[in-house]
């Protein structure tokens, strides 16, 4: 079977993020993703594995469709007000990012939603006009909620960026803002300010150790990383909300095999890959990670 370009990609045009429904208007408010592309290259050696993604794709594919997908304009998201009776959009609000969060609609003709660049905003439900926005400091995936306490209405949203989009960390999906999670609550007349704790690294990475390797081993490490590591640690070893391996210390590199195969950090969420990776394969992945740190250091110079 031949490789094909698929659209929408595996995340779909809409995923799990909650929608909001106004029964009086007959309108559903939902987030959507447009113009996403994914290469599906069938893996002839694929077998069912309940511990893996089971999409049947070949992560080693390097054909011309990969270049075409990489050269295409990245996907972008939007907030859509969909009339379920007339089966058409009442209005759309385009975003500079691919991913946005769940939606809340209120009886006061407001729609609230966050998105991956940390923007939390309110729109007029009748026509989508933007009314208010706030920088939440971290991307937003969850839907807001609203409630009354002693006659005062509040809107609360759980702020946090992750999921498939955050972990793989696509670079053509618009600005994404990983950071520390927080819960924010808003009310009319609120005067509090937000000063988010700085997140991530202020300087480019540099290789913590030198590791003898070969071009063939580096290529194999890249393919193995693409197969087993990118879904958490990011495409090309550039991470989003989890550990960026390019910044691994010399001490971490000394423990690399015990972490990856020995499961020494299983309690921290890093499972053992002892059943699928050999010591030499782990070393190849390590060499690839170090090469990515070196590439970033070269750019800095």
Secondary structure, DSSP 8 states (H G I E B T S, - for coil): ---EEESS-TT-SS-SS--EEETTTTEEEEEEEES--EEE-B-TT----TTS----B-TT--SHHHHHHHHS---EEEEEEEETTTTEEEEEEE-SSS-EEEEEE-TTSEEEEEETTSEEEEEETTT--EEEEEE-SS-B-S--EEEEETTEEEEEEEEB--HHHHHHT-TTS--------EEEEE-TT----------S-SS----SS-----HHHHHHHHHHHHHHTHHHH-GGG--SSS--GGG--HHHHHTHHHHHTT-TTGGGT----TTT--HHHHHHHHHHHHHHHHHHHHHH-
